[in-house]
Amino acid sequence: MIMMAMTTIMTTTMDTEKRNKRMSGRTRTITIAALVAVAFIAGFLIRGGGDSPPADGDAARQAAAEFWTCSMHPQIRLPEAGKCPICFMDLIPVDQGAGEDLGDRQLAMSESAIKLAEIETRPAERRPAEAVLRTVGSVAFDETRMSEITAWVPGRIEKLLVNFTGAVVRRGDPLAEIYSPSLVSAQEELVQAKRSYNAAPEGDSSARSTLNAAREKLRQYGLTSAQISAVEKDGRVSRQIVTYAPSSGVVVDLAVKEGQYVKTGSTLMRIADLSKVWVTLRAFQSDLPLISPGQKVKFTSTALPGETFPGEVVFVDPVLDPKTMTAGVRAVASNEEGSLRPDMFVSGEIFVPLEYEGRDPLLIPATAPMLTGKRAVVYVRLPDSVEPVFEGRDVVLGPRAGDSYVVLSGLEEGELVVVNGAFKIDSELQIRAQPSMMNPEGDAPPPVHDHGGHQAQPGRVQAEGAEAESPYGHITSGSVMLKELEPVYDTYFDLQMALAADDHAKTVTAFKELEKKTGDVDMTLFRGPAHNIWMDLSSKIVKYSAEGGKSKDIEAARNSFYHLSKPVIELQDRIGHSDGDFYLTFCPMARDNTGAFWIQEVDTVYNSFYGAVMLRCGSIEKKLPPAGGE
């Protein structure tokens, strides 16, 4: 074989020299270099393929290995080196004896290993925090600032000085002139009483009482003190009474017309002071215990892009709406510029200060916990150890507060929590068959392939080739892969709510962000069937996201959303998601009564195809639990 290789090299050399007699010196030099490379390869083959001996450290590790496993599939455990039967990666040695003095959920690492794995820690700390409850609602009149103008006397509307709805009036502006025979008689009584008083002896109490009664009667008819004094002074009787605005505002209801007869107490018009308005937000029953008067509110409206308005909760409705199972949360907002109009649709955030047992909550960064089903696992660096040791802990989490989670139990203040690299620690524990996030009981995970009748969840595939059942009875999609999909789902939900809010600008932004987030997904985490599924579905998500990002109006955006939702629904169905329940939603009237499906992260319908016109049109068809959940 070696001789044949050398013969071939020599023949090639001779033929090359014949063909290149006219080549330049530079070209001949390149040819010679190529021949030298060929000879080097032959020598490489002669030496036995160039396998270099392992380094001393690697040799020692391999010698001490008790079994060999795959870094991607820790359930593989073989007695000697080789290839993973699933992904064909090189197996790595595992020394079970390492760390014999450590607990089941503990792992010792050198400082260099920590640096190589890019593991970062931060202390759990108590500090002020607030949860953000996102909701929707509408602007309404402040009922405490409404004025109803009524007729003080029976009569006829001689003239309307404000004669259309929407007119802006100021306090003291004349509104209407009313002719009233009763008013004329009352004025004449005052004139006669004044004359009798002037003619009566000084100190006549009867004349004074009659005069005061006449004055009071006109006051009850709505005349001002100045008007009454004018009648007394001049002795002239006015045929009309002028009605004045008791407050500044906008005429929101005009109930009469000129020439119309009215009775005492008849409504003439209503005036609303819009310098402050109510914003009624809808809160889910699960959020109501967290909401109380005095909390801050922030809201926006699609009619006023780029503007954010502050407010304060003043009232929480004690009765639920039976149709939506939500309650109204009333906030008061300043509206000096008049940009907020009643019945305007808004998207709001209620900021809930968090406090537990009378003190600030214990917080950890949102990147620290690994969430799987109902469990939350964090890794803590233990203090006072000779070498760094990390321990897995099950913790009970409270609500999310911005970029942090509240920890209700499982951690103490000041403990160092891993915020980056926790999955690497967990993977090492899986390789060692110790308790980990996906294997709470430890020991070897179930086998990868069960050819003896294993029944998988219909349509659901597994990340990284895994097809094992989780402790919760569902087929698990690899937690790393599902974590990678979170930004895709989160951006899809932002898009869905932007459409429900009729906000085209935010919709376009969400489409573009979804296209970017989908492209940023690390495809190397998708192995086996999941890889092909993701390649197919991600291309469709990118296609329709790009299309929606170029939409010119809200209807075009909704058309793109309809097509986009199909691969997103299939993605959730075949691969799944990591945290919280999703809800498959259906509107039978969408797209000219042909119907449309989409996914929400709340169990109340927010119709993305009709928005505020028919926000609650549709039904929740199915709850979609996370992979590994119940």
Secondary structure, DSSP 8 states (H G I E B T S, - for coil): -HHHHHHHHHHHHHHHHHHTTTS-HHHHHHHHHHHHHHHHHHHHHHTTTT-----HHHHHHHHH-SEEE-SS-TT-EESS--B-TTT--B-EEE-TTTTTTS-TTEEE--HHHHHHTT-EEEE-EE---EEEEEEEEEEEE-GGGEEEEE-SS-EEEEEESS-STT-EE-TT-EEEEEE-HHHHHHHHHHHHHHHHHHHS-TT-HHHHHHHHHHHHHHHHTT--HHHHHHHHHH----SEEEEE-SS-EEEEEE---TT-EE-TT-EEEEEE-TTEEEEEEEEETTTGGG--TT-EEEEE-TTSTT--EEEEEEEE-SS-BTTTTEEEEEEEEE-TT----TT-EEEEEEEEE--BTTB--EEEETTS-EEETTEEEEEEE-SS-SS-EEEEEE-EEEEEETTEEEEEES--TT-EEEEESHHHHHHHHHHTT---SS-TT-S----S--TTT----TT---GGG---B-TTSSB---HHHHHHHHHHHHHHHHHHHHHHTT-HHHHHHHHHHHHHHHHHS-GGG--THHHHHHHHHHHHHHHHHHHHHT-SSHHHHHHHHHHHHHHHHHHHHHT--SSS-EEEEEETTHHHHT-EEEEESSSS---TTTGGGGTT-SEEEEEE--TT--
